[in-house]
């Protein structure tokens, strides 16, 4: 019996939990589809009613070298940094780090009343809609998708079984003038996440 459970765990089908027992992993697909030209769908509308988003951090910070390059700003410039966890049922399936140029965050706050640097702020709509209300026009995203093995923190937070990689998506949103409005890093469980793209021909 123990060897059978071990084999299933290695396949990513079950997760042994201390004090609980062996839990069957939900392997339902999580679609990470998004298009800035349309209303950004609520997380639950694409993954099911048992889904939710938890904002664990939102504050002003300074841009490191990588974030500065992705946003086209100077290293050390002020940015809004937001950290979120996306759940499907009880399980975290996606980690999201997002950065906005400081002036974008401040303008959204002043024009809409929503403060993206406040983790407890009520979100009556999605960030792209807030951008439009503030006078910005998100027009396109560039996404780079890759895979790697999870680091220890990611493996622990998302309860990723041995041998399962993570899907990494680096996204930058720009307006029609190619001005960067936000950049994000998504880390998702590789055996559940999928990306869907619609390309105009």
Secondary structure, DSSP 8 states (H G I E B T S, - for coil): -HHHHHHHHHTTSEEEETTTEEEE-----EE----TTS----HHHHH-TTEEEEEEEEEEEE--HHHHHHHTS-TT-EEEEEEEEEEETTEEEEEEEEEEEHHHHHHHHHHHS--TT-TT---SS-HHHHHHHTT--EEEEEEEEEEEE--HHHHHHTT--TT-EEEEEEEEEEETT--EEEEEEEEEETTTEE-------
